[in-house]
Amino acid sequence: MNPRPTPEQQPSISIPALLNESKTIVVVGLSPKTHRASYDVAAYMQAHGYRIVPINPREAGKTILGERCYVNLLEASKQHQIDIVDCFRNTDDIPPIAEEAIQIAARCFWMQSGIVNDAAALLAEDAGVFVVMDRCLKVEHHRYLINRNIKSES
């Protein structure tokens, strides 16, 4: 059995291109608690010009980072064109989120550091969705931002 390709090996898009071309990031599992990783990553991405759409059933209808929180991706997609679905959920919770990401035609299904679900990744990839697994969106954005700045200064 061949191992799954890394994001860089997937032919459709690269992480830098994805980050450059995307505008809206849904953060599934975004906590209103400022000390949580989901909040930190979302605040960082928002500070870098991305629209953040929170998904958290317990916080639905409230605001996090100044944005209305939704119960799920399907509800959020009624109001927003979603580019990246960034997941901060337990590995076992990922497959239904991947199914929703496919239904809303998200461009990318991103599973944060420590989240690995090969079945969900394969499902999304088979539907034509770019998948990133076990990587931090903030770290990747920072890495490509620095690389872009270094290259543009040369």
DSSP file (Angstrom, degrees, kcal/mol; ACC not computed):
  #  RESIDUE AA STRUCTURE BP1 BP2  ACC     N-H-->O    O-->H-N    N-H-->O    O-->H-N    TCO  KAPPA ALPHA  PHI   PSI    X-CA   Y-CA   Z-CA
    1    1 A M              0   0    0      0, 0.0     0, 0.0     0, 0.0     0, 0.0   0.000 360.0 360.0 360.0 128.8    0.0    0.0    0.0
    2    2 A N        -     0   0    0      1,-0.1     2,-0.0     3,-0.0     0, 0.0  -0.559 360.0-112.7 -76.5 139.7    1.4    3.4   -1.0
    3    3 A P        -     0   0    0      0, 0.0    -1,-0.1     0, 0.0     3,-0.1  -0.357  40.2 -92.2 -68.4 154.1    1.5    6.0    1.8
    4    4 A R        -     0   0    0      1,-0.1     2,-0.1    -2,-0.0   114,-0.0  -0.365  48.7-105.4 -62.0 144.3   -0.8    9.1    1.4
    5    5 A P        -     0   0    0      0, 0.0    -1,-0.1     0, 0.0     5,-0.0  -0.404  30.6-117.0 -69.8 149.0    0.9   12.0   -0.3
    6    6 A T    >>  -     0   0    0      1,-0.1     3,-1.1    -2,-0.1     4,-1.0  -0.371  36.5 -98.8 -73.5 165.3    2.0   14.9    1.7
    7    7 A P  G >4 S+     0   0    0      0, 0.0     3,-0.6     0, 0.0     6,-0.2   0.871 126.3  55.5 -55.0 -36.9    0.3   18.3    0.9
    8    8 A E  G 34 S+     0   0    0      1,-0.2     0, 0.0     6,-0.1     0, 0.0   0.789 106.3  51.6 -67.4 -25.6    3.3   19.3   -1.1
    9    9 A Q  G <4 S+     0   0    0     -3,-1.1    -1,-0.2     3,-0.0     5,-0.1   0.637  83.4 101.0 -85.9 -15.2    3.0   16.1   -3.2
   10   10 A Q    <<  -     0   0    0     -4,-1.0     3,-0.5    -3,-0.6   120,-0.0  -0.582  67.7-147.9 -72.0 126.8   -0.7   16.6   -4.0
   11   11 A P  S    S+     0   0    0      0, 0.0    -1,-0.1     0, 0.0     3,-0.1   0.713  81.0  70.5 -72.8 -21.3   -0.8   18.0   -7.5
   12   12 A S  S    S-     0   0    0      1,-0.2     2,-0.3    -3,-0.0   118,-0.0   0.849 111.3 -16.0 -71.7 -34.9   -3.8   20.3   -7.4
   13   13 A I        -     0   0    0     -3,-0.5     2,-0.3    -6,-0.2    -1,-0.2  -0.985  57.7-127.5-162.6 159.1   -2.4   23.1   -5.1
   14   14 A S     >  -     0   0    0     -2,-0.3     4,-2.7     1,-0.1     5,-0.2  -0.756  31.4-111.7-110.2 162.7    0.3   23.9   -2.7
   15   15 A I  H  > S+     0   0    0     -2,-0.3     4,-2.8     2,-0.2     5,-0.2   0.928 118.0  50.9 -60.7 -45.3    0.0   25.3    0.8
   16   16 A P  H  > S+     0   0    0      0, 0.0     4,-2.3     0, 0.0    -1,-0.2   0.927 112.3  46.9 -59.4 -42.1    1.5   28.6   -0.2
   17   17 A A  H  > S+     0   0    0      2,-0.2     4,-2.3     1,-0.2    -2,-0.2   0.921 112.0  51.1 -63.7 -42.7   -0.9   29.0   -3.1
   18   18 A L  H  X S+     0   0    0     -4,-2.7     4,-1.7     1,-0.2    -1,-0.2   0.936 112.3  45.7 -58.4 -48.1   -3.8   28.0   -0.8
   19   19 A L  H  < S+     0   0    0     -4,-2.8    -1,-0.2     1,-0.2    -2,-0.2   0.858 114.4  48.5 -66.6 -35.2   -2.8   30.6    1.8
   20   20 A N  H  < S+     0   0    0     -4,-2.3    -1,-0.2    -5,-0.2    -2,-0.2   0.845 118.3  38.8 -72.0 -33.5   -2.3   33.3   -0.9
   21   21 A E  H  < S+     0   0    0     -4,-2.3    -2,-0.2    -5,-0.2     2,-0.2   0.617  97.5  91.1 -95.7 -14.3   -5.6   32.6   -2.6
   22   22 A S     <  +     0   0    0     -4,-1.7     3,-0.1    -5,-0.2    60,-0.0  -0.519  37.7 170.8 -87.5 151.5   -7.9   31.9    0.4
   23   23 A K        +     0   0    0      1,-0.3    28,-3.2    -2,-0.2     2,-0.5   0.627  62.2  52.3-123.9 -34.4  -10.0   34.5    2.2
   24   24 A T  E     -a   51   0A   0     26,-0.2    60,-2.0    57,-0.1    59,-1.7  -0.935  55.9-173.5-121.4 128.0  -12.3   32.7    4.6
   25   25 A I  E     -ab  52  84A   0     26,-3.1    28,-2.6    -2,-0.5     2,-0.5  -0.974  11.8-153.6-120.5 122.4  -11.3   30.1    7.1
   26   26 A V  E     -ab  53  85A   0     58,-3.0    60,-3.3    -2,-0.5     2,-0.7  -0.822  10.4-154.7 -89.1 131.1  -13.9   28.2    9.1
   27   27 A V  E >   -ab  54  86A   0     26,-2.2    28,-2.2    -2,-0.5     3,-1.2  -0.902   5.4-155.6-111.9 105.1  -12.5   27.1   12.5
   28   28 A V  E 3  S+ab  55  87A   0     58,-2.7    60,-2.8    -2,-0.7    28,-0.2  -0.690  82.8  19.4 -82.9 120.3  -14.3   24.0   13.7
   29   29 A G  T 3  S+     0   0    0     26,-3.1     2,-0.4    -2,-0.6    -1,-0.3   0.660  82.1 170.9  93.3  19.7  -14.0   23.8   17.5
   30   30 A L    <   -     0   0    0     -3,-1.2    -1,-0.2    25,-1.0    -3,-0.0  -0.505  20.8-149.4 -67.9 122.9  -13.1   27.4   17.9
   31   31 A S        -     0   0    0     -2,-0.4     5,-0.1     2,-0.2    -1,-0.0  -0.686  17.1-141.5 -93.0 144.9  -13.1   28.2   21.7
   32   32 A P  S    S+     0   0    0      0, 0.0     2,-0.6     0, 0.0    33,-0.1   0.550  76.9 104.4 -77.6  -6.1  -14.0   31.6   23.1
   33   33 A K    >   -     0   0    0      1,-0.1     3,-1.8     2,-0.0     6,-0.4  -0.664  67.5-148.7 -81.0 120.0  -11.2   30.9   25.7
   34   34 A T  T 3  S+     0   0    0     -2,-0.6    -1,-0.1     1,-0.3     6,-0.0   0.676  92.2  60.0 -66.6 -18.7   -8.2   33.0   24.8
   35   35 A H  T 3  S+     0   0    0      4,-0.1    -1,-0.3     5,-0.0     2,-0.2   0.523  84.7 100.9 -86.3  -5.3   -5.7   30.5   26.2
   36   36 A R  S <> S-     0   0    0     -3,-1.8     4,-2.1     1,-0.1     3,-0.3  -0.521  78.5-125.9 -82.8 148.9   -6.9   27.7   23.9
   37   37 A A  H  > S+     0   0    0      1,-0.2     4,-2.8     2,-0.2     5,-0.3   0.867 109.0  58.0 -59.8 -39.3   -4.9   26.8   20.7
   38   38 A S  H  > S+     0   0    0      1,-0.2     4,-2.2     2,-0.2    -1,-0.2   0.905 108.7  45.5 -60.9 -40.6   -8.0   27.2   18.5
   39   39 A Y  H  > S+     0   0    0     -6,-0.4     4,-2.9    -3,-0.3     5,-0.2   0.923 112.8  50.4 -66.8 -44.8   -8.4   30.8   19.6
   40   40 A D  H  X S+     0   0    0     -4,-2.1     4,-2.2     2,-0.2    -2,-0.2   0.929 113.4  44.4 -60.2 -47.9   -4.7   31.6   19.2
   41   41 A V  H  X S+     0   0    0     -4,-2.8     4,-2.6     2,-0.2     5,-0.2   0.932 115.4  47.8 -64.0 -45.8   -4.5   30.2   15.7
   42   42 A A  H  X S+     0   0    0     -4,-2.2     4,-2.6    -5,-0.3    -2,-0.2   0.908 112.0  49.4 -63.3 -42.4   -7.8   31.9   14.6
   43   43 A A  H  X S+     0   0    0     -4,-2.9     4,-2.3     2,-0.2    -1,-0.2   0.902 111.6  49.9 -63.7 -40.8   -6.7   35.3   16.1
   44   44 A Y  H  X S+     0   0    0     -4,-2.2     4,-0.9    -5,-0.2    -2,-0.2   0.943 112.6  45.6 -61.7 -48.6   -3.4   35.0   14.3
   45   45 A M  H ><>S+     0   0    0     -4,-2.6     5,-2.0     1,-0.2     3,-0.5   0.891 112.5  51.5 -64.9 -38.6   -5.0   34.2   11.0
   46   46 A Q  H ><5S+     0   0    0     -4,-2.6     3,-1.8     1,-0.2    -1,-0.2   0.905 106.0  54.7 -62.8 -41.4   -7.6   37.0   11.5
   47   47 A A  H 3<5S+     0   0    0     -4,-2.3    -1,-0.2     1,-0.3    -2,-0.2   0.717 104.3  56.9 -64.9 -20.2   -4.8   39.5   12.2
   48   48 A H  T <<5S-     0   0    0     -4,-0.9    -1,-0.3    -3,-0.5    -2,-0.2   0.126 130.2 -90.7 -99.4  19.5   -3.2   38.5    8.9
   49   49 A G  T < 5S+     0   0    0     -3,-1.8     2,-0.3     1,-0.3    -3,-0.2   0.487  81.3 132.6  95.5   3.9   -6.3   39.4    6.9
   50   50 A Y      < -     0   0    0     -5,-2.0     2,-0.5    -8,-0.1    -1,-0.3  -0.655  57.1-122.3 -89.4 145.6   -8.4   36.2    6.8
   51   51 A R  E     -a   24   0A   0    -28,-3.2   -26,-3.1    -2,-0.3     2,-0.5  -0.760  28.6-151.3 -81.9 125.9  -12.1   36.1    7.6
   52   52 A I  E     -a   25   0A   0     -2,-0.5   -26,-0.2   -28,-0.2   -28,-0.0  -0.869  11.5-169.0-103.7 130.6  -12.6   33.7   10.5
   53   53 A V  E     -a   26   0A   0    -28,-2.6   -26,-2.2    -2,-0.5     2,-0.2  -0.956  18.1-142.5-118.7 110.1  -16.0   31.9   10.8
   54   54 A P  E     -a   27   0A   0      0, 0.0    16,-2.5     0, 0.0     2,-0.5  -0.482  12.5-166.3 -76.3 140.3  -16.3   30.1   14.2
   55   55 A I  E     +ac  28  70A   0    -28,-2.2   -26,-3.1    14,-0.2   -25,-1.0  -0.981  31.9 132.5-123.6 116.5  -18.0   26.7   14.4
   56   56 A N    >>  -     0   0    0     14,-2.3     3,-1.8    -2,-0.5     4,-0.7  -0.700  42.0-152.9-163.6 105.5  -18.9   25.6   18.0
   57   57 A P  G >4 S+     0   0    0      0, 0.0     3,-0.6     0, 0.0    14,-0.1   0.826  97.8  54.7 -54.1 -34.7  -22.4   24.2   18.8
   58   58 A R  G 34 S+     0   0    0      1,-0.2    13,-0.1    13,-0.1     0, 0.0   0.734 116.1  38.0 -71.4 -20.5  -22.2   25.4   22.4
   59   59 A E  G X4 S+     0   0    0     -3,-1.8     3,-2.5    11,-0.2    10,-0.3   0.340  82.5 142.7-110.1   4.0  -21.4   29.0   21.3
   60   60 A A  T << S+     0   0    0     -4,-0.7    10,-0.2    -3,-0.6     3,-0.1  -0.167  71.9  19.8 -52.4 134.1  -23.8   29.1   18.2
   61   61 A G  T 3  S+     0   0    0      8,-2.9    -1,-0.3     1,-0.4     9,-0.1   0.148 109.0  93.7  90.2 -18.5  -25.4   32.5   17.8
   62   62 A K  S <  S-     0   0    0     -3,-2.5     7,-3.0     6,-0.1    -1,-0.4  -0.298  77.9-107.9 -90.5-177.8  -22.8   34.2   20.0
   63   63 A T  E     -F   68   0B   0      5,-0.2     2,-0.4    -3,-0.1     5,-0.2  -0.927  25.4-175.2-118.2 144.2  -19.6   35.9   18.7
   64   64 A I  E >  S-F   67   0B   0      3,-2.4     3,-1.9    -2,-0.4   -34,-0.0  -0.997  82.6  -2.7-131.5 130.8  -16.0   34.8   18.9
   65   65 A L  T 3  S-     0   0    0     -2,-0.4   -13,-0.2     1,-0.3     3,-0.1   0.822 131.9 -60.3  54.7  33.2  -13.3   37.2   17.6
   66   66 A G  T 3  S+     0   0    0      1,-0.2     2,-0.4     0, 0.0    -1,-0.3   0.558 115.3 112.7  76.5   8.1  -16.1   39.5   16.6
   67   67 A E  E <  S-F   64   0B   0     -3,-1.9    -3,-2.4   -16,-0.0    -1,-0.2  -0.910  74.7-105.4-117.4 141.7  -17.6   36.9   14.2
   68   68 A R  E     -F   63   0B   0     -2,-0.4     2,-0.3    -5,-0.2    -5,-0.2  -0.402  36.2-133.2 -62.8 134.1  -21.0   35.1   14.6
   69   69 A C        -     0   0    0     -7,-3.0    -8,-2.9   -10,-0.3     2,-0.3  -0.727  19.3-154.5 -93.8 139.8  -20.5   31.5   15.6
   70   70 A Y  B     -c   55   0A   0    -16,-2.5   -14,-2.3    -2,-0.3   -11,-0.2  -0.744  22.2-128.8-114.1 160.0  -22.4   28.7   13.8
   71   71 A V  S    S-     0   0    0     -2,-0.3     2,-0.3   -16,-0.2    -1,-0.1   0.816  86.0 -13.2 -76.3 -32.5  -23.5   25.3   14.9
   72   72 A N  S  > S-     0   0    0    -16,-0.1     4,-2.0   -18,-0.1    -1,-0.2  -0.951  73.7 -90.5-159.2 175.9  -22.0   23.5   11.8
   73   73 A L  H  > S+     0   0    0     -2,-0.3     4,-2.7     1,-0.2     5,-0.2   0.866 118.2  59.1 -64.0 -37.8  -20.4   24.0    8.4
   74   74 A L  H  > S+     0   0    0      1,-0.2     4,-0.6     2,-0.2    -1,-0.2   0.913 108.7  44.3 -61.2 -42.5  -23.8   23.7    6.6
   75   75 A E  H >4 S+     0   0    0      1,-0.2     3,-1.0     2,-0.2     4,-0.4   0.921 113.9  49.9 -66.7 -43.7  -25.2   26.6    8.5
   76   76 A A  H >X S+     0   0    0     -4,-2.0     4,-1.6     1,-0.2     3,-1.5   0.872 103.5  60.3 -62.8 -36.8  -22.0   28.7    8.1
   77   77 A S  H 3< S+     0   0    0     -4,-2.7    -1,-0.2     1,-0.3    -2,-0.2   0.678  91.9  67.5 -69.3 -16.0  -22.0   28.0    4.3
   78   78 A K  T << S+     0   0    0     -3,-1.0    -1,-0.3    -4,-0.6    -2,-0.2   0.753 116.0  26.8 -70.6 -23.2  -25.4   29.7    3.9
   79   79 A Q  T <4 S+     0   0    0     -3,-1.5     2,-0.3    -4,-0.4    -2,-0.2   0.596 123.6  44.2-112.1 -17.4  -23.8   33.0    4.8
   80   80 A H     <  -     0   0    0     -4,-1.6     2,-0.7   -56,-0.0    -1,-0.2  -0.974  67.6-129.3-137.1 143.3  -20.1   32.6    3.8
   81   81 A Q        -     0   0    0     -2,-0.3     2,-0.5    -3,-0.1   -58,-0.1  -0.848  39.8-149.0 -84.0 117.6  -18.1   31.2    0.9
   82   82 A I        +     0   0    0     -2,-0.7    25,-0.5    22,-0.3   -57,-0.1  -0.794  29.3 170.7-102.8 127.5  -15.6   28.9    2.7
   83   83 A D  S    S+     0   0    0    -59,-1.7    25,-2.1    -2,-0.5    24,-1.0   0.878  70.1  26.5 -94.0 -52.6  -12.1   28.3    1.5
   84   84 A I  E     -bd  25 108A   0    -60,-2.0   -58,-3.0    23,-0.2     2,-0.7  -0.947  58.2-157.4-121.3 132.9  -10.5   26.4    4.3
   85   85 A V  E     -bd  26 109A   0     23,-2.5    25,-3.3    -2,-0.4     2,-0.6  -0.942  17.5-166.6-105.6 109.7  -12.1   24.2    7.0
   86   86 A D  E     -bd  27 110A   0    -60,-3.3   -58,-2.7    -2,-0.7     2,-0.5  -0.880   8.7-149.7-103.6 120.4   -9.6   24.1    9.9
   87   87 A C  E     +bd  28 111A   0     23,-3.0    25,-1.7    -2,-0.6     2,-0.2  -0.807  28.3 170.5-104.7 125.1  -10.4   21.4   12.5
   88   88 A F        +     0   0    0    -60,-2.8     2,-0.3    -2,-0.5   -50,-0.1  -0.611  50.0 110.3-118.2  65.5   -9.7   21.5   16.2
   89   89 A R  S    S-     0   0    0     -2,-0.2     5,-0.1    23,-0.0    23,-0.1  -0.881  76.3 -79.8-134.3 164.9  -11.6   18.4   17.1
   90   90 A N    >   -     0   0    0     -2,-0.3     3,-1.6     1,-0.1     4,-0.5  -0.315  45.3-112.0 -63.0 149.7  -10.9   14.9   18.3
   91   91 A T  G >  S+     0   0    0      1,-0.3     3,-1.4     2,-0.2    -1,-0.1   0.861 117.2  55.8 -52.4 -41.5   -9.8   12.5   15.7
   92   92 A D  G 3  S+     0   0    0      1,-0.3    -1,-0.3     2,-0.1    -2,-0.0   0.720 103.4  56.1 -67.8 -20.0  -12.9   10.4   16.0
   93   93 A D  G <> S+     0   0    0     -3,-1.6     4,-0.7     1,-0.2    -1,-0.3   0.513  87.7  84.6 -86.0  -5.8  -15.1   13.5   15.4
   94   94 A I  H X> S+     0   0    0     -3,-1.4     4,-2.4    -4,-0.5     3,-0.6   0.875  71.5  66.6 -73.1 -41.8  -13.4   14.3   12.0
   95   95 A P  H 3> S+     0   0    0      0, 0.0     4,-2.2     0, 0.0    -1,-0.2   0.885 102.4  46.7 -53.9 -45.5  -15.3   12.1    9.4
   96   96 A P  H 3> S+     0   0    0      0, 0.0     4,-1.9     0, 0.0    -2,-0.2   0.849 112.2  52.0 -65.1 -29.4  -18.6   13.9    9.7
   97   97 A I  H <X S+     0   0    0     -4,-0.7     4,-2.5    -3,-0.6     5,-0.2   0.896 107.9  51.4 -70.1 -39.7  -16.8   17.2    9.4
   98   98 A A  H  X S+     0   0    0     -4,-2.4     4,-2.0     2,-0.2    -1,-0.2   0.907 108.1  52.6 -61.4 -41.4  -15.1   16.0    6.3
   99   99 A E  H  X S+     0   0    0     -4,-2.2     4,-2.2    -5,-0.2    -2,-0.2   0.911 110.6  46.9 -61.5 -42.5  -18.4   15.0    4.8
  100  100 A E  H  X S+     0   0    0     -4,-1.9     4,-2.1     2,-0.2    -2,-0.2   0.891 108.3  55.8 -65.6 -39.1  -19.8   18.5    5.5
  101  101 A A  H  <>S+     0   0    0     -4,-2.5     5,-2.6     1,-0.2     4,-0.3   0.887 109.5  47.3 -60.4 -38.3  -16.7   20.1    4.0
  102  102 A I  H ><5S+     0   0    0     -4,-2.0     3,-1.3     3,-0.2    -1,-0.2   0.928 109.5  53.5 -66.8 -45.4  -17.3   18.1    0.8
  103  103 A Q  H 3<5S+     0   0    0     -4,-2.2    -2,-0.2     1,-0.3    -1,-0.2   0.843 112.1  43.9 -59.4 -35.7  -21.0   19.1    0.8
  104  104 A I  T 3<5S-     0   0    0     -4,-2.1   -22,-0.3    -5,-0.1    -1,-0.3   0.432 111.5-120.7 -92.1   1.8  -20.2   22.8    1.0
  105  105 A A  T < 5 -     0   0    0     -3,-1.3    -3,-0.2    -4,-0.3    -2,-0.1   0.897  41.0-174.4  60.7  44.1  -17.4   22.5   -1.6
  106  106 A A      < -     0   0    0     -5,-2.6   -23,-0.2    -6,-0.1    -1,-0.1  -0.380  25.0-138.4 -63.9 148.6  -14.6   23.7    0.7
  107  107 A R  S    S+     0   0    0    -24,-1.0    23,-2.0   -25,-0.5     2,-0.4   0.852  82.6  22.3 -77.4 -36.2  -11.3   24.1   -1.1
  108  108 A C  E     -de  84 130A   0    -25,-2.1   -23,-2.5    21,-0.2     2,-0.6  -0.994  56.9-156.2-139.1 139.6   -9.2   22.7    1.7
  109  109 A F  E     -de  85 131A   0     21,-3.0    23,-2.1    -2,-0.4     2,-0.5  -0.960  24.5-170.2-112.9 109.9   -9.9   20.4    4.7
  110  110 A W  E     -de  86 132A   0    -25,-3.3   -23,-3.0    -2,-0.6     2,-0.6  -0.899  12.1-164.2-112.4 122.3   -7.2   21.1    7.3
  111  111 A M  E     -d   87   0A   0     21,-3.2    24,-1.7    -2,-0.5    23,-0.6  -0.929  26.1-127.5-105.4 121.9   -6.6   18.9   10.4
  112  112 A Q    >   -     0   0    0    -25,-1.7     3,-2.3    -2,-0.6    22,-0.6   0.044  45.9 -57.2 -63.0 171.2   -4.5   20.7   13.0
  113  113 A S  T 3  S+     0   0    0     21,-0.3    -1,-0.2     1,-0.3    22,-0.1  -0.208 127.2  21.2 -50.6 133.6   -1.4   19.2   14.6
  114  114 A G  T 3  S+     0   0    0      1,-0.2     2,-0.7    -3,-0.1    -1,-0.3   0.321  95.6 112.9  88.1  -8.1   -2.0   15.9   16.3
  115  115 A I    <   +     0   0    0     -3,-2.3    19,-1.1    -4,-0.1     2,-0.4  -0.880  35.8 164.9-103.9 115.9   -5.2   15.2   14.3
  116  116 A V        +     0   0    0     -2,-0.7     2,-0.3    17,-0.1   -22,-0.1  -0.980   8.0 156.6-132.2 118.7   -4.8   12.2   11.9
  117  117 A N     >  -     0   0    0     -2,-0.4     4,-2.3     1,-0.1     5,-0.2  -0.772  13.4-176.7-142.4  94.2   -7.7   10.5   10.3
  118  118 A D  H  > S+     0   0    0     -2,-0.3     4,-2.7     1,-0.2     5,-0.2   0.850  83.4  55.1 -61.6 -37.5   -6.8    8.7    7.1
  119  119 A A  H  > S+     0   0    0      2,-0.2     4,-2.2     1,-0.2    -1,-0.2   0.929 111.2  44.0 -64.1 -44.6  -10.3    7.7    6.3
  120  120 A A  H  > S+     0   0    0      2,-0.2     4,-2.4     1,-0.2    -2,-0.2   0.891 113.5  52.0 -66.2 -39.5  -11.6   11.3    6.4
  121  121 A A  H  X S+     0   0    0     -4,-2.3     4,-2.9     2,-0.2    -2,-0.2   0.931 110.9  46.8 -62.6 -45.7   -8.6   12.5    4.5
  122  122 A L  H  X S+     0   0    0     -4,-2.7     4,-2.8     2,-0.2    -2,-0.2   0.902 110.8  52.8 -63.7 -41.7   -9.2    9.9    1.7
  123  123 A L  H  X S+     0   0    0     -4,-2.2     4,-1.0    -5,-0.2    -1,-0.2   0.935 113.6  42.7 -57.8 -48.3  -12.9   10.7    1.6
  124  124 A A  H  <>S+     0   0    0     -4,-2.4     5,-2.6     2,-0.2     3,-0.5   0.919 114.3  50.1 -67.1 -44.3  -12.1   14.4    1.1
  125  125 A E  H ><5S+     0   0    0     -4,-2.9     3,-2.0     1,-0.2    -2,-0.2   0.910 107.1  54.6 -60.9 -42.2   -9.3   13.8   -1.4
  126  126 A D  H 3<5S+     0   0    0     -4,-2.8    -1,-0.2     1,-0.3    -2,-0.2   0.779 106.5  52.8 -62.5 -25.7  -11.5   11.5   -3.4
  127  127 A A  T 3<5S-     0   0    0     -4,-1.0    -1,-0.3    -3,-0.5    -2,-0.2   0.388 126.0-103.1 -89.2   2.8  -14.1   14.4   -3.6
  128  128 A G  T < 5S+     0   0    0     -3,-2.0     2,-0.4     1,-0.3    -3,-0.2   0.626  74.8 140.6  88.3  13.5  -11.4   16.7   -4.9
  129  129 A V      < -     0   0    0     -5,-2.6    -1,-0.3    -6,-0.1     2,-0.2  -0.773  55.6-120.6 -92.3 132.2  -10.8   18.6   -1.7
  130  130 A F  E     -e  108   0A   0    -23,-2.0   -21,-3.0    -2,-0.4     2,-0.4  -0.542  34.0-154.3 -68.7 132.5   -7.2   19.5   -0.8
  131  131 A V  E     -e  109   0A   0     -2,-0.2     2,-0.4   -23,-0.2   -21,-0.2  -0.933  20.2-178.1-119.9 134.3   -6.2   17.9    2.5
  132  132 A V  E     -e  110   0A   0    -23,-2.1   -21,-3.2    -2,-0.4     2,-0.4  -0.999  15.4-172.6-125.0 131.4   -3.7   18.9    5.1
  133  133 A M        +     0   0    0     -2,-0.4   -21,-0.1   -23,-0.2   -17,-0.1  -0.974  57.9   5.1-131.9 139.8   -3.3   16.7    8.1
  134  134 A D  S    S+     0   0    0    -19,-1.1     2,-0.3   -22,-0.6   -21,-0.3   0.862  97.0 113.8  62.2  39.8   -1.3   16.9   11.4
  135  135 A R        -     0   0    0    -24,-1.7     2,-0.5    -3,-0.1    -1,-0.2  -0.990  66.7-120.1-138.5 148.2   -0.1   20.4   10.7
  136  136 A C     >  -     0   0    0     -2,-0.3     4,-2.6   -24,-0.3     5,-0.2  -0.770  11.9-149.4 -90.5 126.4   -0.7   23.8   12.4
  137  137 A L  H  > S+     0   0    0     -2,-0.5     4,-2.6     1,-0.2     5,-0.2   0.888  98.5  51.0 -60.2 -41.4   -2.2   26.4   10.1
  138  138 A K  H  > S+     0   0    0      2,-0.2     4,-2.6     1,-0.2    -1,-0.2   0.929 111.3  47.1 -63.8 -45.6   -0.5   29.2   12.1
  139  139 A V  H  > S+     0   0    0      2,-0.2     4,-2.5     1,-0.2    -2,-0.2   0.924 114.2  47.1 -62.8 -45.0    2.9   27.6   11.8
  140  140 A E  H  X S+     0   0    0     -4,-2.6     4,-2.4     2,-0.2     5,-0.2   0.908 112.5  49.6 -65.0 -41.5    2.5   26.9    8.1
  141  141 A H  H  X S+     0   0    0     -4,-2.6     4,-2.5    -5,-0.2     5,-0.2   0.941 112.5  47.6 -61.7 -46.9    1.3   30.4    7.4
  142  142 A H  H  X S+     0   0    0     -4,-2.6     4,-2.6     1,-0.2     5,-0.2   0.910 111.3  51.5 -60.9 -43.4    4.2   31.9    9.4
  143  143 A R  H  X S+     0   0    0     -4,-2.5     4,-2.5     1,-0.2    -1,-0.2   0.931 114.7  41.3 -60.2 -47.3    6.7   29.6    7.5
  144  144 A Y  H  X S+     0   0    0     -4,-2.4     4,-2.4     2,-0.2    -1,-0.2   0.824 112.7  54.6 -74.4 -30.0    5.4   30.6    4.1
  145  145 A L  H  X S+     0   0    0     -4,-2.5     4,-2.3    -5,-0.2    -2,-0.2   0.931 112.0  44.3 -64.9 -45.2    5.1   34.3    5.1
  146  146 A I  H  X S+     0   0    0     -4,-2.6     4,-2.7    -5,-0.2     5,-0.2   0.937 114.2  49.3 -64.7 -46.4    8.7   34.3    6.2
  147  147 A N  H  X S+     0   0    0     -4,-2.5     4,-2.5    -5,-0.2    -2,-0.2   0.901 111.6  49.5 -60.1 -40.9    9.9   32.4    3.1
  148  148 A R  H  X S+     0   0    0     -4,-2.4     4,-2.4     1,-0.2    -1,-0.2   0.913 112.3  47.8 -64.3 -42.9    7.9   34.8    0.8
  149  149 A N  H  X S+     0   0    0     -4,-2.3     4,-1.4     2,-0.2    -2,-0.2   0.886 112.0  49.2 -66.7 -39.0    9.5   37.8    2.5
  150  150 A I  H  X S+     0   0    0     -4,-2.7     4,-1.0     1,-0.2     3,-0.2   0.930 113.6  46.5 -65.4 -44.8   13.0   36.4    2.3
  151  151 A K  H  < S+     0   0    0     -4,-2.5     3,-0.4     1,-0.2    -2,-0.2   0.875 111.5  51.0 -66.6 -36.7   12.5   35.6   -1.4
  152  152 A S  H  < S+     0   0    0     -4,-2.4    -1,-0.2     1,-0.2    -2,-0.2   0.767 108.7  52.1 -74.4 -22.6   11.0   39.0   -2.2
  153  153 A E  H  <        0   0    0     -4,-1.4    -1,-0.2    -3,-0.2    -2,-0.2   0.682 360.0 360.0 -82.8 -18.4   14.0   40.8   -0.4
  154  154 A S     <        0   0    0     -4,-1.0    -1,-0.2    -3,-0.4    -2,-0.1   0.483 360.0 360.0 -74.7 360.0   16.6   38.8   -2.5
